[in-house]
Structures are given as C-alpha cells and as structure tokens.
C-alpha cells in the first residue's frame, strides 16, 4: 500500500483542536505567534510546540524578523489533503449510487 508521509503528518497535525484553530486563523492571512496564542488557553511554549508540529507537517511556514515570528499557511499541503478526501468521497458516492440502483431494481422484482 502506498504511504504518503506528507498526508500522514498533515492529518496528525489537524487531529488536535488547538492546531485546527491556528490553521483556521492562518487561512485568513499571516499572523504572529502572539496573535495565534491570544485565543488559546495555553502558555506561549505550548503554542510554540503546536506550531512546531504544524511546521513539521508542512501546513504552516514561519519566518522570524527581529523578535517577531510570523506564520502563514502553506496551501499546497491543504490542497493535497483536500484532494485525498475528495477522491474518497467520490468513490463512496459512486458506491452508494450503485447500492441505490440495486435496491430500486430489487424493489421492482418484489
């Protein structure tokens, strides 16, 4: 079976609600670490640990200028995850359509 480490890391990173909140914020545009930390009930070191996971997954890129670290979303990884989910959704929709057709056909036989 094919393993895509990028997707594994992305889904692992998105499994945490705090990291999803950070991604939600970053989808709106770049933000400093302080801006990302503000709505979260955790210490700044905790926020930095979550950001490290997001950066390791490729979902977030950060840049330090002076004393300020600014983060931004990396759309490529989100696009890959979206594509993976869309493929599975299409497969299941086709299967459910076939099941519906089968049930309609067998209903007419009764």
C-alpha positions as CSV (number, residue, x, y, z in Angstrom):
1,X,0.0,0.0,0.0
2,X,1.2,3.5,-0.9
3,X,2.1,5.7,2.1
4,X,2.2,9.4,1.8
5,X,4.1,10.8,4.7
6,X,3.0,14.3,4.0
7,X,-0.6,13.4,4.3
8,X,0.1,11.3,7.5
9,X,1.8,14.3,9.1
10,X,-0.9,16.7,7.9
11,X,-3.8,14.7,9.3
12,X,-1.9,14.0,12.5
13,X,-1.3,17.8,12.9
14,X,-5.0,18.5,12.2
15,X,-6.2,16.0,14.8
16,X,-5.7,18.5,17.6
17,X,-8.3,21.2,18.1
18,X,-5.8,23.9,19.1
19,X,-3.8,23.3,15.9
20,X,-7.0,23.3,13.8
21,X,-7.8,26.7,15.5
22,X,-4.4,28.0,14.5
23,X,-4.9,26.8,10.9
24,X,-8.4,28.4,10.8
25,X,-6.8,31.7,11.8
26,X,-4.0,31.4,9.3
27,X,-6.3,30.7,6.5
28,X,-7.5,34.3,6.9
29,X,-3.9,35.5,6.5
30,X,-0.5,35.6,8.2
31,X,-0.3,36.1,11.9
32,X,2.3,36.5,14.6
33,X,2.8,33.8,17.2
34,X,1.3,36.2,19.8
35,X,-1.8,36.6,17.6
36,X,-2.2,32.9,17.3
37,X,-1.7,32.4,21.0
38,X,-4.2,35.0,22.1
39,X,-7.5,33.0,21.8
40,X,-5.9,29.8,23.1
41,X,-5.9,28.8,26.8
42,X,-2.3,27.7,26.9
43,X,1.2,29.0,27.6
44,X,3.4,30.5,24.8
45,X,5.7,27.5,25.0
46,X,2.7,25.3,24.5
47,X,1.7,27.3,21.4
48,X,5.2,27.0,20.1
49,X,5.1,23.2,20.4
50,X,1.9,23.1,18.4
51,X,3.4,25.4,15.8
52,X,6.4,23.1,15.6
53,X,4.0,20.2,14.7
54,X,2.2,22.3,12.1
55,X,5.5,23.3,10.6
56,X,6.8,19.7,10.6
57,X,3.7,18.7,8.7
58,X,4.2,21.4,6.1
59,X,0.9,23.0,6.8
60,X,2.5,26.2,8.3
61,X,5.6,28.2,7.4
62,X,7.1,30.7,9.8
63,X,9.6,33.5,9.4
64,X,11.4,35.4,12.1
65,X,12.1,39.1,11.6
66,X,13.7,40.7,14.6
67,X,11.9,39.5,17.6
68,X,8.6,38.7,15.8
69,X,7.8,35.3,14.3
70,X,5.1,35.5,11.6
71,X,3.3,32.3,10.4
72,X,1.4,31.6,7.3
73,X,-0.5,28.7,5.8
74,X,1.1,26.5,3.2
75,X,-1.8,25.9,0.7
76,X,0.0,23.0,-1.1
77,X,-0.4,20.6,1.8
78,X,-4.0,21.6,2.4
79,X,-4.7,21.1,-1.3
80,X,-3.2,17.6,-1.1
81,X,-5.4,16.7,1.9
82,X,-8.5,18.1,0.2
83,X,-7.7,16.1,-3.0
84,X,-7.3,12.9,-1.0
85,X,-10.6,13.4,0.8
86,X,-12.4,14.4,-2.4
87,X,-11.2,11.2,-4.1
88,X,-12.6,9.1,-1.3
89,X,-15.9,11.0,-1.2
90,X,-16.4,10.4,-4.9
91,X,-15.7,6.7,-4.5
92,X,-18.2,6.3,-1.7
93,X,-20.8,8.4,-3.6
94,X,-20.5,6.1,-6.6
95,X,-20.8,3.0,-4.4
96,X,-23.9,4.5,-2.7
97,X,-25.4,5.3,-6.1
98,X,-24.9,1.7,-7.2
99,X,-26.4,0.5,-4.0
100,X,-29.4,2.8,-4.5
101,X,-29.9,1.5,-8.1
102,X,-29.6,-2.1,-6.9
103,X,-32.2,-1.5,-4.2
104,X,-34.5,0.2,-6.7
105,X,-34.2,-2.8,-9.1
106,X,-34.8,-5.4,-6.4
107,X,-37.8,-3.5,-5.1
108,X,-39.4,-3.7,-8.5
109,X,-38.9,-7.5,-8.5
110,X,-40.9,-8.0,-5.3
